[in-house]
Amino acid sequence: MVDGHCGLHPPEKTVEKSEENWFFRLSKYVPKIIELIENEKTNYIFPNGKKAEILAKLKAGVKDISLSRENVEWGIPVPWDKKQTVYVWFDALINYYSATQFLDGKKDFWPADVHLLGKEILWFHTVIWQAMLLSAEIELPKKTFIHSFYMIDGQKMSKSLGNVISPQQLVDLFGIDGTRYLIARSFPTENDSDVGIQRFKEKYNADLANNLGNLVSRIVKLAEGLETAEVENKLDEKFVELIDDCRFDDAIGLIFEKYIDNSNLRLNETTPWKLEKTDPKRGETLTYCINNLKLAALHLKPIMPEVSEKIEKCLENKVKLLDSSLFPRI
């Protein structure tokens, strides 16, 4: 178990000694972990593909695991057996909890609302870690999300191949908000996501420069000086659901379709630039697009905070021109 100083002590009938090292009775907690994962109300592990993967492995049979090693000088000594050192994965997992206990004002951070991890460490974090917490009678994370990998033009990122894209490289090319958008829009939720600089350039130009940026530019020029009204400051329920499920691509796609694509469609249908400024149809169309842009900015603020604020400011009270292009074409 984990004591107040975050050291390990063997709970009764949970840790046992073999001839060579100490074992953690992982199998003891498997039925509870299966029950937890299969509870559809909590959706404890998601997405579904990763949930199915871990359940299949659990139901195939789980053996107890060694939590210590003998004659390993660099390891952390087992508190009750100084001849043994703690298995690195067993020791590392404890830090998720212990870090919140050492820092002032951070104890309420545990249990985590969502434990975010990569698919290659799925077993350690959804089985071993859960069993350790159950053993120590410490609350489990409320949910666990397992993401897949970013691939670079079909290959896994590798220093030896030199195909790694640095965050700074993306920021230099696309700006901070553009980078945030591209990463969120290509987020590897269920499957690996194939990206690359050229792919990012195409996505940036299509979605941001030619679509959102161009729409905002057209609207503020057509509607300059037009008085605007406030829109309801409420997030779309489906958008919130998708964000909570870490389906960022789908969430952003929903907002583009609902507010941006529909605005472009209305513009092309009514062609307000051909209408007199006194024509009611022109005013109705521009007001519709302005309100949509305000709602788009509201929803996209977590992804593109600076751009969303610029959109809000130029549409506040009276429509004002932009100081510069939101997304210069690359």
Summary of the structure (lengths in Angstrom):
residues: 330
radius of gyration: 26.3
end to end distance: 55.7
largest distance: 91.0
contacts: 947
relative contact order: 0.09
helix: 52%
strand: 12%
